[in-house]
């Protein structure tokens, strides 16, 4: 069974934050519900929230930058042979 978080007709928005934990705590205090079992399937840290009929993915900016830098670093190491 597929999760509704993966359905193409459900609007989904992304918010990149430098303070993932602080924003997550604030959103939870405002009543946003985290989607349990959410996993991006990569090294980027994120939390998916239900926001009415849509979803908002809160992404940790630091882990996003680190993940983006990894392929470049690997390419440089490989090309140095």
N, C-alpha and C positions, 0 to 999 in steps of 0.2 A: 504494500500500500504506500503510495506517495504522500509525502507531507504537503499540506496546503502551501507551505513556504516555497515550494518548488513549482507551483502551478503558474503557467505563463500569463493567465488572465488576471492575476492578483497584482495590483500596483505595488511596486517595491521601490523604496528610496534609500539612498546611502548617505550617511553623515560621517565624515572623517574628523576625528578629534585628537588633539594632542594629549588630552587627559581622559582616557577611556574610562577609568574607574570613577572619576568624579562625575562625568556626564551620565554614566550608567546609573549611579546612585541617585542623581537628580531626576532622571527620567522615571526610575522606579518610585521615587517619592511622589511624582506627578501622576502615577497610576498606570504607566505603560507596563504591559506584561511581557517579560522575556519569553521567547519561544523555546521551550525545553527541547533538548536534544539537537539544537542547531549546531552545525559544523560546516565551515566553508570547505574543508578538505584540503587546506593548504596551511602555510605557516603564519598567515595573517590572523591576528587576534580580532574577533568581532563578536557582537551580540546582536541577535535579531529580535526586534520588538514588534508586537502587534499594535497597530495604530488605527483603530476602527476597522474599516474594510481593507486596509493596506498593511504593508510591513515597512519598517525602517530598520536598516542594518547600521549599527554603530560600529565603525571600524577604527582600530587603534592606529593612528598615523605613524607612530614609530615603527611598529611591526610591518606596516605597509611599505615604508621606505627601506627597511632592512630586507624585505622579501624582493623588492625591486632591484636592489643592489647585488643580490646573490648571483643571478645569471651573468651579469657583466663581469663580476670577479672571477667566476668559473671560466668564462670565455678568455679572459686575459691569461689565466694560468695555463689553459690548454694551448693557446696560440704561442706560448713561450717555449714550446718543445722544439 
